Amino acid sequence: MGKIDLLQGTLDLLILRVLSREEMHGWGIADRIEQISKSVLKVGEGSLYPALYRMEAKGWIASEWAQSENNRRAKYYKLTRAGRKQLEAEQTAWLQLTEAVAAILRSA
Amino acid sequence: MLKFVRQIFRRRSLDAEMREEMAAHLEHRIQENITAGMSADEAKAAARRKFGHVDGFQEAARDSRLGTSVELFLRDIGFAFRQLRHSPVLFATIIATLAMGIASCTLMFTVVDTTLLHPIEVDYLDRIVLVHETRPPSVPQAPVSPATYIDLERETRSFEVISAWRGTTFNLTTDGEPQIVRAGLLTEETLKGFGNHAVVGRDFVAEDYQPGRSNVVILSPGYWQRAFASSRDVVGKTLRLNDQPYTVIGVLSPKFARLGSDIDLWTPLIFTEQEKGDDQRGIRNLGVTAVLKPGVSLAQAQAELDAIAERLSREHPRTNQDWKFLLRNFNAYLNRSLRPLVLTLLGAVGCVMAIACANVANLLMARATERRREFTIRAALGANRGRMIRQLLLESVLVATLAGGLGIALAQAGMRVLRVYGISAGTDFARLAAAEINGPVLLFTLAFSAATGILFGLAPAWIASDIDLNEALKQGARGATETPRRGRIRQTLVALQVTLAVVLLSGAGLLTRNFIRATQGELGFVPDRVATLRLSLRAAKYNTLESRLNFANALLDRLESLPQVEAASLANLTPLQSNGRYLISILGQDPARDQARPWANFNLVAGDFFKTFKIRLISGSIPPPRTAANAPISIVVNETLAWRYFAEGNAVGQRLWMDRMAPGTSMEIIGIVSDVQSVLFDELPAPQIYAPWTLVPPGTFYVFARTTTPSATMSLLRSEIRALDPDQALETPRLMTDLLAKMQAPLHLSLRLLGSFALFALLIAAVGIYGVVAYSVSQRTTEIGVRVALGADPSRVTWHFVRRGLVGVLIGLVFGGAGAWSVGSMLHSMVPSDSAKDPLPVIAAFMIFLATALIACFVPARRAATVDPMLALRSE
């Protein structure tokens, strides 16, 4: 399957969702997305980090340094309260969007 | 909020953090790859590829961080500074050009403003009007008589203030030798009308106008400086004027120096009963000034005055029949002779500013093309377009700021120089002594140059806007290229610069020629080595015409007997002056009642006047130096009079008389002499009559002596006069050349300014052309190298480029020539002298420019052609 391009807003949604499960560092998030989507969605670093910084600036996620699994310093991101709210809102919006599109596609 | 602040101050560490984060990610990828079975090297390579170029998105990543705007701003400023440092010569040129443009234009405007537009600093300058009596068509303009003035004062409603003044001379006998001082008599309202103005002491007050209390004087600033060395304890001193004690009560501020140029002191004017009487209504000797009430137009005031004139005409037919009033705006009147000069200077200012900006524009555009490659690469690396434009903007703003700052500093320095000039120059420039830089003009020039700097500084951005990444990078091998459109813009700018510079140069050339003519005797008389002084025979002692005539003859005898005196003479006026229009009637001509009557200036002369000033005789003869009191009056006229009033200029043998002469008497014209030009060449010469002393020996007159040693002559004149009459008061002797220089001071100043402007314009235009040509040559260095390597003759290649570079210049020269021609005719209409039609300065400017342009094109082209072809090929 060819590479599907992710819209910027959608990436935010995915990151928020991933982080809602657990705190994670940058490449962990990328891995997780790739993994769950069965390699359909591959997030490049060029998109990931700008998105992370942007969301941090907006206050949806927060970061702190800690030791990672292979004993290196890594920056871990976690969801904030505002982030949780944003996640809910975006999730709702996304579902609405996809249902609408699906409805149109089903019809003649 | 805290995070925001933290972000700004910990930028470096945040950057480091980011790098660390990225590095960790990369390593993780490498591990993954190894786990998947790649070798270590393959793993690294694959990971790197997948990772993408770190630097590229680091910038974008940074963009999304908090605190970006301030942080970016600071970084961009640093970047901008570094850019400037990379091309120091270019930016130094740009900044210097703009700064000099700003400074010179601001200074010029300040000079114009203080000397012309606002010679007196009052708000209501526009409302000040001069009132004259007039009886068209025979008397175009006359002063007002006291009785009429009093009527005006009483009856007019259009004026806020109306006042009158009169000039006279006093014999000053306080200490040392008797001296003549020129005084202005003012009615009560005058100074009040202009606001308060004493810089030391006080103004006139109502009490000073009471009879018996009016012996007070206010000194003019020039006289204060000359006679009292500007000492502040002059207030309260007593001066003996015409044997009466007068108290000095104050000194007028220099801001009002223009009110009366040669007046030494001011004193109250009080009319005697006799003066106010109706039978003296025909004696018109007052200058009347008034200030219109706000909202009242000149036309409205004129209508009111017309009504009053009509009433006076009816009630006093003998003196006022058909007389009216003439109202004129003071400012316009004061500056009529300076007007053409000033307008020319303003035009010059515009030219210089435009040239400077065109030059800067060209330089920036050349640079923009060079930087195209840089911007292309940055765009390819993912840099934000808006960010790049912001950076450029900042750079341009920085340049504009530096240029502005330097410009202000230069203007301040120039202002100091001008102030010194103002102190030493004549009253026309007295206000310069206290002038400040004109704020609005400075702002305007700053804004203008900033606009240019910014607009063209952004050139890379709008050039880069049609980037095709691929194409641009391909051409990158040869450096950036020049599209035809950009080449044309550049050529246009060059043409513009050349046009303006040529116009400027030829204007300067015209005025220079004028000035040279004026100072080298084309005036019609030769002032060199002539000393002069003015004296006023004491009325008490010389109360008969005969006594005055005897004194004059005796003085001439003494002077002529001195060995070093080549020629001596006396006259009513110096050749530099004119004394108004005397109506004359010519025997055999009888103009109809509604036609303008002939008139002439009138000068009484004794001794060898024409020889003293080397005024040429054209036809006929000159009367002998001494004429007997009862001999028939023979006069000499100038060419203008002869040609204007007589067919074919045959005036010799004709007779004419003046209104004031006894009926039946007339004077015979026995000679015609050449014209004396008006000193500033702003007017055509007036018809002139030179009449013998015996006609009416004047009590106040000038003594002239041409000698071999003019400076010694001045004291000689005094001692000879003293020898004749020790109590005789006289004015300070002066050299005619000094008087002339003082009168021509405005011309001189504007010439210097114009000259330096023109040179400056030439310089920067030349630099501009050089830069443009050098740049286009450098672009094609490779091509040149190839051509030469293939065997082309270096000089042919050189000429090829010279020709190309000259295209813009030639277009500019054509337009410039046309422009200069129209400027010349414009000047001619304003300055009606022959020199304005002279094509020589235009041609000279043309040639100078062509030569400069040739050199500017030739040098870089030659350098390129003679370079080692291998170097050229490699120099991409």
Chai-1 contact restraints between the chains, C-beta under 6 A:
chainA,res_idxA,chainB,res_idxB,connection_type,confidence,min_distance_angstrom,max_distance_angstrom,comment,restraint_id
A,G26,B,H25,contact,1.0,0.0,6.0,A-B,restraint_1
A,W27,B,H25,contact,1.0,0.0,6.0,A-B,restraint_2
A,W27,B,H28,contact,1.0,0.0,6.0,A-B,restraint_3
A,E45,B,F51,contact,1.0,0.0,6.0,A-B,restraint_4
A,E45,B,G52,contact,1.0,0.0,6.0,A-B,restraint_5
A,G46,B,G52,contact,1.0,0.0,6.0,A-B,restraint_6
A,G46,B,F57,contact,1.0,0.0,6.0,A-B,restraint_7
A,Y49,B,A61,contact,1.0,0.0,6.0,A-B,restraint_8
A,P50,B,A60,contact,1.0,0.0,6.0,A-B,restraint_9
A,P50,B,A61,contact,1.0,0.0,6.0,A-B,restraint_10
A,P50,B,S64,contact,1.0,0.0,6.0,A-B,restraint_11
A,Y53,B,A61,contact,1.0,0.0,6.0,A-B,restraint_12
A,Y53,B,S64,contact,1.0,0.0,6.0,A-B,restraint_13
A,Y53,B,R65,contact,1.0,0.0,6.0,A-B,restraint_14
A,R54,B,S64,contact,1.0,0.0,6.0,A-B,restraint_15
A,A57,B,L66,contact,1.0,0.0,6.0,A-B,restraint_16
A,R72,B,A24,contact,1.0,0.0,6.0,A-B,restraint_17
A,A74,B,A24,contact,1.0,0.0,6.0,A-B,restraint_18
A,K75,B,E21,contact,1.0,0.0,6.0,A-B,restraint_19
